Amino acid sequence: MIWSRCTFAVELKTKNIMKPNVGAVDGYLRILFFLATLCYAVLFGGVAASVTAGIGAVLFATAVLMWCPIFSMLGINTSKIY
């Protein structure tokens, strides 16, 4: 998984699409939070669980893409690639 994240970041850099700003530890924590919210949604159900799982899905997407728009707006960069 680390290798795919690194090669994906290199592709982003060469295409100048997005500058990665989510580091490995931050990404793994986001994926862990996504799994926890998914388990919560499956076990308890309801609207609140669905909203929580939706937020977790957004965090999962930012972990996979290694780019967070909120981090970009605030100028935060936890990635060691740049």
Order of alpha helices (4+ residues) and beta strands (2+ residues): alpha-alpha-alpha-alpha
